[in-house]
Amino acid sequence: MRYETVIGLEVHVELATESKIFCSCSAKFGGEQNDHVCPACCGMPGMLPVVNKHVVDLGMTAGMMLNCDINRTTTFDKKSYYYPDLPCSYQTTQWFAPVAVNGLVDIETSKGKKSIRIKQIHMEEDAGKLVHDDWTDTSLVDFNRTSVPLIEIVSQPDLSSAEEVIAYLERLRSLLRFAKVSDCRMEQGSMRCDVNLSVRPEGSDKLGVRTEMKNMNSLTAITRAIEYEVARHIDAIENGTEELVQETRRWDDVKGKSYAMRNKETAGDYRYFPDPNIMPVVIDDAWYNGIKASLPEFPEIKRARYIDELGLTEYDADLLTASRAFCDCFEAAYEVCGSAKEVANWLISDCMNILNRKQMTVDELKLDGKTLGELIKLCMDGKVNRGNAKKILMEMFDSETPIDPAAYAEANGFIVSNDTGKMDEVIKAAVAADPKAVADFKGGKEKALLAIFGKCMKELKGNCDPQKLREALLKHIDSL
């Protein structure tokens, strides 16, 4: 018998806010344990939540990027369950009126294009983190992550393979990064997903027994987990190796197996009810239209424009549109220097090399595009050579204060002067110091000229036109 897999995803995304969802504690990743906490996010009695407006902004932005309808009145609710990393014994989330509903995300796989329906996007607070100490056989709780704002993106069960799941997650990550909703760094837990999976006979409209794998934060692990679960379900159905039950499972990536954690809860188990401490959030026309106007151009539209209007190659356009930071810097620099190809080369080659050395991602690029454009224009106009321009670029990355490329080049002697008197003086000294190279060149060894040329460029600190220097060097050698 042939089987088909039915998969729905619940994707949790930490929002790119400075502070938490209901208090002013820092929402940044890292820090000492229990350093980013206060009585409110620790669940102390009498502390009342205050909604962070930027969280609602980002929730609406995510909804619009995923083609959702925005609920103009959205409310918060209590989801009751006990776990040690949840100090209030309930999670503040959205159940009755989530911020966004009825979305659609298009993906493309080896089998072609497909649309995945989004049931809803709701805002909620994250839980803390349990740290297990095997040495003392204890569990410690770090509340830094408690009340960090999340959105949960709930898909309909429209996915049918690991390939589709990965394409869907990559599409979500691309859109949310581009809109600056989240950095979606799975290795830091700012994007993770629960995989709801069942198997049924091909052509059947009846869903099979569903299992859920929690908190998956690696595309490779997700692929392996789905393939394992599909095989486990089919084996259980065909060979009776076990009785499938609705449950939550944990994936062990080292062993390559999933293990039962607990029976799968239903909505009734959580006893959802409106949070009386948080008033409904009413989104008026001005607020809604302001968010809509702030949406970025979609990456695929930007990519097509870069190729068709600016003449970039598909390779360059793909690399640039992988990051909103790269796109913003590219467009600002292009506006100044007027050469799309030059800016693309500097970003993809020189800037990327610096980011790699600093172990930074492209999304962490803080370079001012206008300033980069000014530096590139200095090069294009022949006022600074490429080698010295790279030194200026490195200083622009390292400096804590803005740098004016022209002023920095002037102050450090990087401006190309083409002083013929100085050039002739340097040439004469270099030729006199290396008679063997001169003799080799006159004897037909073209490479011998490079040694003398290199010494001249070093002495002049690159502050001359290479072509003019070469012509002057040849003229002097011919006169000997």
C-alpha positions as CSV (number, residue, x, y, z in Angstrom):
1,M,0.0,0.0,0.0
2,R,1.2,3.5,-0.8
3,Y,1.0,6.2,1.9
4,E,1.0,9.9,2.0
5,T,2.3,12.1,4.8
6,V,0.3,15.0,6.2
7,I,2.3,17.7,8.1
8,G,1.4,20.9,9.8
9,L,3.9,23.2,11.4
10,E,3.8,25.6,14.4
11,V,6.8,27.9,13.9
12,H,7.9,30.0,16.9
13,V,9.8,33.2,16.0
14,E,11.4,35.5,18.6
15,L,10.7,39.1,17.6
16,A,13.5,41.7,17.1
17,T,12.6,44.0,20.0
18,E,14.9,45.6,22.6
19,S,12.6,44.8,25.5
20,K,10.2,42.0,26.5
21,I,6.5,41.8,25.6
22,F,5.0,42.9,29.0
23,C,7.9,44.7,30.8
24,S,11.0,46.7,30.1
25,C,13.6,44.0,30.7
26,S,16.1,43.4,27.9
27,A,15.0,40.8,25.3
28,K,18.5,40.4,23.9
29,F,20.0,36.9,23.5
30,G,22.8,36.0,26.0
31,G,23.8,37.5,29.3
32,E,24.4,36.0,32.7
33,Q,21.7,33.7,33.9
34,N,18.7,35.5,35.5
35,D,20.2,38.9,34.6
36,H,17.4,40.1,32.4
37,V,14.5,39.7,34.9
38,C,12.2,41.8,37.0
39,P,9.2,41.1,39.3
40,A,6.9,41.3,36.3
41,C,8.5,38.6,34.2
42,C,9.3,36.5,37.2
43,G,5.6,36.3,38.0
44,M,5.6,38.1,41.3
45,P,2.1,38.7,42.8
46,G,0.6,42.1,42.0
47,M,2.7,42.9,39.0
48,L,0.6,43.9,36.0
49,P,1.7,43.5,32.3
50,V,2.0,46.4,29.9
51,V,1.9,45.5,26.2
52,N,5.0,46.5,24.2
53,K,3.6,48.3,21.1
54,H,6.5,47.3,19.0
55,V,5.6,43.7,19.5
56,V,2.2,44.4,17.9
57,D,3.9,46.3,15.1
58,L,6.0,43.3,14.3
59,G,3.1,40.9,14.6
60,M,1.2,42.9,12.1
61,T,4.2,43.1,9.8
62,A,4.6,39.4,9.8
63,G,1.0,38.9,9.1
64,M,1.1,41.3,6.1
65,M,4.3,39.6,4.7
66,L,2.5,36.3,4.9
67,N,-0.6,37.6,3.1
68,C,-2.8,37.3,6.3
69,D,-5.9,39.2,7.3
70,I,-5.2,41.5,10.3
71,N,-7.6,41.4,13.2
72,R,-8.3,45.1,13.9
73,T,-9.2,44.1,17.5
74,T,-6.8,41.6,19.0
75,T,-6.8,40.2,22.5
76,F,-4.5,38.3,24.9
77,D,-5.5,35.1,26.8
78,K,-4.2,32.8,29.5
79,K,-3.0,29.3,28.5
80,S,-2.9,27.4,31.8
81,Y,-0.3,24.7,32.3
82,Y,2.4,24.1,34.9
83,Y,6.1,23.8,34.1
84,P,9.1,25.0,36.2
85,D,10.2,27.5,33.6
86,L,6.8,29.2,33.5
87,P,6.7,31.3,36.7
88,C,3.0,32.2,36.6
89,S,1.8,28.6,35.8
90,Y,0.2,30.1,32.7
91,Q,1.4,31.5,29.4
92,T,0.0,34.8,28.1
93,T,-0.8,34.1,24.4
94,Q,-3.6,34.7,22.0
95,W,-6.4,32.2,21.3
96,F,-9.7,33.9,20.7
97,A,-8.6,36.9,18.6
98,P,-5.0,36.4,17.2
99,V,-3.3,39.3,15.5
100,A,-3.4,37.7,12.0
101,V,-5.4,34.9,10.3
102,N,-5.9,33.2,6.9
103,G,-2.5,33.7,5.3
104,L,-0.8,32.1,2.3
105,V,2.9,31.3,1.6
106,D,4.1,30.1,-1.8
107,I,7.0,27.6,-1.9
108,E,8.8,25.8,-4.7
109,T,10.4,22.3,-4.6
110,S,11.6,19.7,-7.1
111,K,7.9,18.9,-7.6
112,G,7.0,22.4,-8.5
113,K,5.2,25.3,-6.9
114,K,2.7,25.0,-4.0
115,S,0.7,27.3,-1.7
116,I,0.7,26.6,2.0
117,R,-2.2,28.0,4.0
118,I,-1.6,29.9,7.3
119,K,-4.3,29.3,9.9
120,Q,-3.1,32.1,12.2
121,I,-0.3,34.1,13.7
122,H,-0.5,34.9,17.3
123,M,1.7,36.8,19.7
124,E,2.8,35.3,23.0
125,E,5.5,35.3,25.6
126,D,8.3,32.8,25.7
127,A,9.0,30.5,28.6
128,G,12.3,30.4,30.6
129,K,15.0,27.8,30.1
130,L,15.8,24.7,32.2
131,V,19.4,23.9,32.6
132,H,20.1,20.3,33.7
133,D,23.1,19.7,35.8
134,D,24.0,16.0,35.6
135,W,26.8,16.4,38.2
136,T,24.5,17.4,41.0
137,D,21.4,15.7,39.5
138,T,19.4,19.0,39.6
139,S,17.6,21.3,37.2
140,L,18.2,25.1,37.4
141,V,15.9,27.7,35.8
142,D,17.2,30.7,33.8
143,F,14.4,33.3,33.5
144,N,16.2,35.5,31.0
145,R,14.1,34.2,28.1
146,T,10.8,34.5,30.1
147,S,8.4,37.0,28.4
148,V,10.7,37.4,25.4
149,P,8.1,38.2,22.7
150,L,7.2,35.5,20.1
151,I,4.9,35.1,17.3
152,E,3.7,31.6,16.5
153,I,2.9,30.9,12.9
154,V,0.4,28.0,12.6
155,S,0.1,26.4,9.2
156,Q,-2.7,24.2,7.9
157,P,-1.8,20.5,7.3
158,D,-0.8,21.3,3.7
159,L,2.8,20.0,3.8
160,S,3.6,16.4,2.6
161,S,7.3,15.9,2.8
162,A,10.5,17.0,4.5
163,E,11.5,18.8,1.3
164,E,8.3,20.9,1.4
165,V,8.8,21.6,5.1
166,I,12.4,22.9,4.5
167,A,11.3,25.1,1.6
168,Y,8.5,26.5,3.7
169,L,10.8,27.3,6.7
170,E,13.4,28.9,4.4
171,R,10.7,31.0,2.8
172,L,9.4,32.1,6.2
173,R,12.9,32.9,7.3
174,S,13.6,34.9,4.2
175,L,10.5,37.0,4.4
176,L,10.7,37.7,8.2
177,R,14.4,38.6,8.0
178,F,13.7,40.9,5.1
179,A,11.0,42.7,7.0
180,K,13.3,42.9,10.1
181,V,10.7,41.0,12.2
182,S,13.3,38.6,13.5
183,D,16.9,37.4,12.9
184,C,15.5,33.9,12.7
185,R,18.8,32.4,14.0
186,M,17.8,28.8,14.6
187,E,21.1,28.0,16.3
188,Q,20.2,30.6,19.0
189,G,16.6,29.4,19.3
190,S,15.0,32.6,17.8
191,M,13.3,30.4,15.2
192,R,12.1,26.9,16.1
193,C,9.2,24.7,15.1
194,D,6.9,21.9,16.3
195,V,6.2,19.3,13.6
196,N,2.7,17.8,13.6
197,L,2.8,14.6,11.5
198,S,0.5,11.8,10.5
199,V,0.4,9.2,7.8
200,R,-2.6,7.9,5.8
201,P,-3.3,5.6,2.8
202,E,-2.8,7.5,-0.5
203,G,-6.1,9.1,-1.6
204,S,-7.8,8.9,1.8
205,D,-9.4,12.0,3.2
206,K,-9.2,10.7,6.8
207,L,-6.3,11.9,8.9
208,G,-4.1,9.4,10.7
209,V,-2.9,9.4,14.3
210,R,-1.0,12.6,14.8
211,T,2.3,13.0,16.7
212,E,4.1,16.2,17.5
213,M,7.8,16.7,17.7
214,K,8.7,19.8,19.8
215,N,11.2,22.6,19.6
216,M,13.1,21.6,16.4
217,N,15.8,24.2,15.6
218,S,17.9,22.7,12.8
219,L,16.8,22.1,9.2
220,T,19.0,19.0,9.1
221,A,17.5,17.6,12.3
222,I,13.9,18.4,11.0
223,T,14.6,16.5,7.8
224,R,15.9,13.4,9.7
225,A,13.1,13.6,12.2
226,I,10.4,13.7,9.6
227,E,11.9,10.8,7.6
228,Y,12.2,8.7,10.8
229,E,8.6,9.4,12.0
230,V,7.1,8.6,8.6
231,A,9.0,5.3,8.6
232,R,7.9,4.6,12.2
233,H,4.2,5.3,11.4
234,I,4.2,3.2,8.3
235,D,5.9,0.3,10.1
236,A,3.4,0.5,12.9
237,I,0.4,0.5,10.5
238,E,1.7,-2.3,8.3
239,N,3.5,-4.6,10.8
240,G,1.8,-3.7,14.1
241,T,5.2,-3.0,15.7
242,E,3.5,-0.5,18.1
243,E,0.2,1.2,18.7
244,L,0.2,4.8,17.4
245,V,-1.2,7.3,19.9
246,Q,-1.6,11.0,19.8
247,E,1.4,12.3,21.7
248,T,4.2,14.7,22.0
249,R,7.7,13.4,21.1
250,R,11.3,14.5,21.6
251,W,13.8,14.1,18.8
252,D,17.3,12.9,19.7
253,D,19.5,13.9,16.9
254,V,22.5,12.0,18.1
255,K,20.7,8.7,18.3
256,G,18.5,9.5,15.2
257,K,15.3,8.5,17.0
258,S,12.3,10.1,18.6
259,Y,11.0,9.3,22.1
260,A,7.6,9.8,23.7
261,M,7.4,12.8,26.1
262,R,3.7,13.0,27.1
263,N,0.2,12.5,25.7
264,K,-0.7,15.3,23.3
265,E,-2.8,18.0,25.1
266,T,-6.0,19.4,23.5
267,A,-7.2,23.0,23.7
268,G,-9.5,22.0,26.6
269,D,-6.5,20.9,28.6
270,Y,-5.1,24.4,28.6
271,R,-8.3,26.1,29.9
272,Y,-7.9,29.2,27.7
273,F,-9.7,32.3,29.0
274,P,-9.2,36.1,28.4
275,D,-6.5,37.7,30.4
276,P,-8.4,40.3,32.5
277,N,-5.2,42.3,33.1
278,I,-4.7,43.2,29.4
279,M,-7.1,45.3,27.5
280,P,-8.0,44.5,23.9
281,V,-5.6,46.1,21.4
282,V,-7.5,48.1,18.8
283,I,-5.7,48.8,15.5
284,D,-7.0,51.9,13.9
285,D,-6.6,52.9,10.2
286,A,-3.6,55.1,10.8
287,W,-1.7,52.4,12.7
288,Y,-2.7,49.7,10.1
289,N,-1.8,51.9,7.1
290,G,1.5,53.0,8.7
291,I,2.6,49.3,9.0
292,K,1.4,48.5,5.5
293,A,3.4,51.5,4.1
294,S,6.6,50.3,5.9
295,L,6.6,46.8,4.3
296,P,9.8,46.2,2.2
297,E,9.9,45.2,-1.4
298,F,9.7,41.4,-1.5
299,P,13.2,39.8,-2.2
300,E,12.2,38.1,-5.4
301,I,10.8,41.4,-6.8
302,K,14.0,43.2,-5.7
303,R,16.1,40.5,-7.3
304,A,14.3,40.8,-10.7
305,R,14.8,44.6,-10.6
306,Y,18.5,44.3,-9.9
307,I,18.9,42.0,-12.9
308,D,16.5,43.7,-15.3
309,E,17.1,47.4,-14.5
310,L,20.6,47.5,-13.0
311,G,22.2,44.8,-15.1
312,L,23.5,42.6,-12.3
313,T,24.1,38.9,-12.9
314,E,21.8,36.4,-11.3
315,Y,24.6,35.3,-9.0
316,D,25.2,38.8,-7.7
317,A,21.5,39.5,-7.3
318,D,21.0,36.2,-5.4
319,L,23.8,37.1,-2.9
320,L,22.6,40.6,-2.4
321,T,18.9,39.8,-1.9
322,A,19.7,37.1,0.7
323,S,20.0,39.9,3.3
324,R,17.9,43.1,3.8
325,A,21.1,44.7,5.3
326,F,23.0,44.1,2.1
327,C,20.1,45.4,0.0
328,D,19.8,48.6,2.0
329,C,23.6,49.2,1.8
330,F,23.7,48.4,-1.9
331,E,21.0,50.8,-2.8
332,A,22.3,53.6,-0.8
333,A,25.9,53.2,-2.2
334,Y,24.5,52.9,-5.8
335,E,22.7,56.2,-5.3
336,V,26.0,57.9,-4.6
337,C,28.4,56.3,-7.1
338,G,26.1,55.3,-9.9
339,S,27.7,51.9,-10.6
340,A,25.6,48.9,-9.5
341,K,28.4,46.4,-10.6
342,E,31.1,48.2,-8.6
343,V,28.9,48.3,-5.4
344,A,28.0,44.6,-5.8
345,N,31.7,43.7,-6.2
346,W,32.7,45.6,-3.0
347,L,29.8,44.1,-1.0
348,I,30.1,40.5,-2.2
349,S,33.9,40.4,-2.1
350,D,35.5,42.9,0.2
351,C,32.7,43.5,2.8
352,M,31.9,39.7,2.9
353,N,35.6,38.9,3.6
354,I,35.6,41.4,6.5
355,L,32.4,40.0,7.9
356,N,33.7,36.4,7.7
357,R,37.0,37.4,9.5
358,K,34.9,39.1,12.2
359,Q,32.6,36.0,12.4
360,M,29.6,38.2,11.6
361,T,26.5,37.4,9.5
362,V,25.4,39.5,6.6
363,D,22.4,40.6,8.6
364,E,24.8,42.2,11.1
365,L,26.3,44.6,8.5
366,K,26.1,48.1,10.0
367,L,28.1,49.8,7.2
368,D,26.5,53.1,6.0
369,G,25.7,52.7,2.4
370,K,26.2,56.4,1.5
371,T,29.7,56.3,3.0
372,L,30.5,53.1,1.1
373,G,29.3,54.8,-2.1
374,E,31.6,57.8,-1.5
375,L,34.6,55.4,-1.0
376,I,33.8,53.5,-4.2
377,K,33.5,56.8,-6.1
378,L,36.9,57.9,-4.9
379,C,38.3,54.7,-6.5
380,M,36.3,55.1,-9.7
381,D,37.5,58.6,-10.1
382,G,41.1,57.5,-9.6
383,K,41.6,59.6,-6.5
384,V,42.4,56.5,-4.2
385,N,43.8,53.2,-5.4
386,R,42.0,50.0,-4.6
387,G,44.6,48.8,-2.1
388,N,44.3,51.9,0.0
389,A,40.5,52.0,-0.4
390,K,40.4,48.5,1.2
391,K,42.4,49.9,4.2
392,I,39.8,52.7,4.5
393,L,37.0,50.2,4.3
394,M,38.5,48.2,7.2
395,E,38.7,51.3,9.2
396,M,35.1,52.1,8.5
397,F,34.2,48.6,9.9
398,D,36.4,49.0,13.0
399,S,35.7,52.7,13.9
400,E,33.1,53.4,16.5
401,T,32.5,56.9,14.9
402,P,31.5,57.6,11.3
403,I,34.4,58.1,8.8
404,D,34.5,60.5,5.9
405,P,36.4,58.5,3.2
406,A,37.8,61.6,1.4
407,A,39.0,63.2,4.7
408,Y,40.5,60.0,6.0
409,A,42.3,59.4,2.6
410,E,43.7,63.0,2.7
411,A,44.8,62.8,6.3
412,N,46.6,59.4,5.8
413,G,48.3,60.3,2.5
414,F,46.1,58.0,0.4
415,I,45.1,60.6,-2.3
416,V,46.6,59.9,-5.7
417,S,48.7,62.9,-6.5
418,N,50.6,61.8,-9.7
419,D,53.5,64.1,-8.7
420,T,55.8,63.5,-11.7
421,G,58.8,64.9,-9.8
422,K,58.4,62.5,-6.9
423,M,57.6,59.6,-9.4
424,D,60.8,60.2,-11.4
425,E,62.8,60.4,-8.2
426,V,61.5,57.1,-6.9
427,I,61.9,55.4,-10.3
428,K,65.6,56.4,-10.6
429,A,66.3,55.1,-7.1
430,A,64.6,51.8,-7.7
431,V,66.3,51.2,-11.0
432,A,69.7,52.1,-9.6
433,A,69.2,49.7,-6.7
434,D,68.4,46.7,-8.9
435,P,70.6,46.6,-12.0
436,K,70.1,42.8,-12.3
437,A,66.3,43.2,-12.7
438,V,66.9,45.9,-15.3
439,A,69.3,43.7,-17.2
440,D,66.9,40.7,-17.1
441,F,64.1,42.9,-18.4
442,K,66.2,44.1,-21.3
443,G,67.2,40.5,-21.9
444,G,63.5,39.6,-22.5
445,K,62.2,38.7,-19.0
446,E,59.0,40.7,-18.8
447,K,58.4,39.6,-15.2
448,A,61.6,41.4,-14.1
449,L,59.9,44.7,-14.6
450,L,57.3,43.8,-12.0
451,A,59.9,43.7,-9.2
452,I,61.0,47.2,-9.9
453,F,57.4,48.4,-10.4
454,G,56.3,46.9,-7.1
455,K,59.1,48.7,-5.2
456,C,58.1,52.0,-6.8
457,M,54.5,51.5,-5.9
458,K,55.5,50.6,-2.3
459,E,57.6,53.7,-2.0
460,L,54.9,55.9,-3.4
461,K,52.3,54.2,-1.1
462,G,50.2,53.5,-4.1
463,N,49.4,57.2,-4.5
464,C,49.9,57.3,-8.3
465,D,48.3,56.2,-11.4
466,P,49.7,52.6,-12.1
467,Q,49.6,53.1,-15.9
468,K,51.4,56.4,-15.7
469,L,54.0,54.9,-13.4
470,R,54.6,52.0,-15.7
471,E,55.0,54.3,-18.7
472,A,57.5,56.5,-16.8
473,L,59.4,53.4,-15.6
474,L,59.7,52.0,-19.2
475,K,60.8,55.4,-20.5
476,H,63.5,55.7,-17.9
477,I,64.8,52.1,-18.6
478,D,64.8,52.7,-22.3
479,S,66.9,55.8,-21.8
480,L,69.7,53.9,-20.0
